[in-house]
Amino acid sequence: MNRILIAEDEERLAAFIEKGLRKNGFVTTLAFDGQEALQMSDKEEFELLLLDLGLPIKDGWTVLKELRKQGEQFPIIVVTAMADECNKTTALKLGANDYLTKPFKFSDLLEKVKSHLP
């Protein structure tokens, strides 16, 4: 049973992702801002993080940098509206494992999630 942290401030999108992942047998936890995502990753064990870059309080860039600086090894898939190739390259250089732009098909997200889990 894989535990996934979803860091997404758009509540409807977060609920859509969570519902789909749970339907596919994953255990999910939601964080609506970057600070909350960092706190949750400290307290609980997750196998994967879905990370929006445009989070309030601490943005996704900060979350990504802090998690990798702390030595967190779980896969991080950036899910963002930032379609610029430069942002994708930067995110991957900072330690993201994958990058998916919004809007997306749930099947594409699910495929990426499954490819990064054992």
KATA-V38399 format. One record per residue. N is the residue number from 0. PHI is phi as a letter, one per 20 degrees, with the letter a starting at -180 (999 if undefined). PSI is psi in radians with two decimals (* if undefined). D_CENTER is the distance of its C-alpha to the mean C-alpha in whole Angstrom. Layout:
# KATA-V38399
n=N phi=PHI psi=PSI d_center=D_CENTER
n=N phi=PHI psi=PSI d_center=D_CENTER
This chain:
# KATA-V38399
n=0 phi=999 psi=1.94 d_center=18
n=1 phi=e psi=2.30 d_center=14
n=2 phi=e psi=2.21 d_center=12
n=3 phi=c psi=2.28 d_center=8
n=4 phi=e psi=2.21 d_center=7
n=5 phi=d psi=1.94 d_center=5
n=6 phi=d psi=1.72 d_center=6
n=7 phi=b psi=2.18 d_center=8
n=8 phi=e psi=-0.25 d_center=11
n=9 phi=e psi=1.83 d_center=13
n=10 phi=g psi=-0.70 d_center=14
n=11 phi=f psi=-0.72 d_center=16
n=12 phi=f psi=-0.73 d_center=12
n=13 phi=f psi=-0.75 d_center=11
n=14 phi=f psi=-0.68 d_center=14
n=15 phi=f psi=-0.84 d_center=14
n=16 phi=f psi=-0.81 d_center=11
n=17 phi=f psi=-0.80 d_center=12
n=18 phi=g psi=-0.81 d_center=15
n=19 phi=f psi=-0.73 d_center=15
n=20 phi=f psi=-0.71 d_center=13
n=21 phi=f psi=-0.67 d_center=15
n=22 phi=g psi=-0.49 d_center=18
n=23 phi=e psi=0.26 d_center=17
n=24 phi=n psi=0.17 d_center=17
n=25 phi=e psi=2.65 d_center=14
n=26 phi=e psi=2.24 d_center=14
n=27 phi=c psi=2.67 d_center=11
n=28 phi=c psi=2.44 d_center=11
n=29 phi=d psi=2.44 d_center=10
n=30 phi=c psi=2.29 d_center=10
n=31 phi=d psi=-0.02 d_center=11
n=32 phi=b psi=2.91 d_center=12
n=33 phi=f psi=-0.65 d_center=11
n=34 phi=f psi=-0.80 d_center=14
n=35 phi=f psi=-0.70 d_center=13
n=36 phi=f psi=-0.75 d_center=9
n=37 phi=f psi=-0.75 d_center=12
n=38 phi=f psi=-0.77 d_center=14
n=39 phi=f psi=-0.68 d_center=13
n=40 phi=f psi=-0.40 d_center=11
n=41 phi=f psi=-0.69 d_center=15
n=42 phi=e psi=-0.53 d_center=17
n=43 phi=c psi=2.78 d_center=15
n=44 phi=e psi=2.21 d_center=14
n=45 phi=c psi=2.60 d_center=11
n=46 phi=e psi=-0.27 d_center=11
n=47 phi=a psi=2.62 d_center=7
n=48 phi=c psi=2.25 d_center=4
n=49 phi=e psi=2.05 d_center=1
n=50 phi=c psi=2.07 d_center=3
n=51 phi=e psi=2.43 d_center=6
n=52 phi=e psi=-0.44 d_center=9
n=53 phi=e psi=0.70 d_center=12
n=54 phi=f psi=2.61 d_center=11
n=55 phi=f psi=2.97 d_center=14
n=56 phi=m psi=-1.26 d_center=16
n=57 phi=c psi=2.15 d_center=14
n=58 phi=f psi=2.97 d_center=12
n=59 phi=f psi=-0.57 d_center=9
n=60 phi=g psi=-0.79 d_center=11
n=61 phi=f psi=-0.76 d_center=13
n=62 phi=f psi=-0.82 d_center=10
n=63 phi=g psi=-0.87 d_center=9
n=64 phi=f psi=-0.80 d_center=13
n=65 phi=f psi=-0.74 d_center=14
n=66 phi=f psi=-0.77 d_center=12
n=67 phi=f psi=-0.61 d_center=13
n=68 phi=f psi=-0.61 d_center=17
n=69 phi=f psi=-0.10 d_center=17
n=70 phi=n psi=0.18 d_center=17
n=71 phi=f psi=2.27 d_center=13
n=72 phi=d psi=-0.17 d_center=13
n=73 phi=f psi=2.63 d_center=11
n=74 phi=f psi=2.46 d_center=9
n=75 phi=c psi=2.11 d_center=6
n=76 phi=d psi=2.04 d_center=5
n=77 phi=f psi=2.26 d_center=5
n=78 phi=c psi=1.85 d_center=6
n=79 phi=b psi=2.81 d_center=9
n=80 phi=e psi=-0.16 d_center=13
n=81 phi=f psi=1.71 d_center=14
n=82 phi=e psi=-0.05 d_center=16
n=83 phi=f psi=2.26 d_center=18
n=84 phi=g psi=-0.57 d_center=18
n=85 phi=f psi=-0.72 d_center=19
n=86 phi=f psi=-0.70 d_center=15
n=87 phi=f psi=-0.83 d_center=14
n=88 phi=f psi=-0.77 d_center=16
n=89 phi=f psi=-0.79 d_center=16
n=90 phi=f psi=-0.75 d_center=12
n=91 phi=f psi=-0.66 d_center=13
n=92 phi=f psi=-0.57 d_center=16
n=93 phi=f psi=-0.10 d_center=14
n=94 phi=o psi=0.03 d_center=12
n=95 phi=f psi=2.57 d_center=9
n=96 phi=e psi=-0.39 d_center=10
n=97 phi=b psi=2.95 d_center=9
n=98 phi=b psi=2.21 d_center=9
n=99 phi=c psi=2.25 d_center=10
n=100 phi=e psi=2.54 d_center=12
n=101 phi=e psi=2.56 d_center=13
n=102 phi=f psi=2.71 d_center=15
n=103 phi=c psi=2.82 d_center=14
n=104 phi=e psi=2.44 d_center=16
n=105 phi=g psi=-0.62 d_center=14
n=106 phi=f psi=-0.60 d_center=16
n=107 phi=f psi=-0.74 d_center=14
n=108 phi=f psi=-0.81 d_center=11
n=109 phi=f psi=-0.71 d_center=12
n=110 phi=f psi=-0.76 d_center=14
n=111 phi=f psi=-0.77 d_center=11
n=112 phi=g psi=-0.88 d_center=10
n=113 phi=f psi=-0.60 d_center=13
n=114 phi=f psi=-0.33 d_center=14
n=115 phi=d psi=0.04 d_center=12
n=116 phi=d psi=2.62 d_center=13
n=117 phi=f psi=* d_center=17
